[in-house]
Amino acid sequence: MGSGYKTFSAQERATIISAIECGLELGKRVGVTAREHGITEAVFYRWIRERSRARASQSVAEWSAPSVRRSRTNYSPEQKAALVSQIRQLREAGVSFKDVAGRLGVHENSCYRWMREMPEAPFRPVEIVTATAPPSLSLVAPSGHRIDGLDVETAAQLLRALG
């Protein structure tokens, strides 16, 4: 006679884990959804641990294999300048360095280093325009009355008259 336990294939486990995680997002408790799929809450958490360990060992094996290691990319100064420009734009938009690096496909430390190597220009270009309107004066009386837009000669005449 059998042990009474059902054995699940890797595909069945993945489907059940996915269903339970979807249930969690909808607010259902793990135990309820697990029982709906014929497992206990403890079995679900054991499968999660096993999956995490398998992924960790797989990623270590992938990175330690010489054929899979990432090769260094040597960027030209023009490419670096373009990347630094994009980094600055994304940073001004509030994106973290980690997310910026992920979006651009470069290492986070490279982003920091390039930003130090290529500091932003301390000055920004400005346009100097000459004033076309003649200077105007304002006259303010002790009582608080104000007269704006006077030229020098009119202001002098007004002051002589008030006297």
Secondary structure, DSSP 8 states (H G I E B T S, - for coil): ---S-----HHHHHHHHHHHHHHHHTT--HHHHHHHTT--HHHHHHHHHHHHHHHHHHHHHHHHSTTTS-------HHHHHHHHHHHHHHHHTT--HHHHHHHHTS-HHHHHHHHHHS---SS---------S---EEEE-TTS-EEEEE-HHHHHHHHHHH-
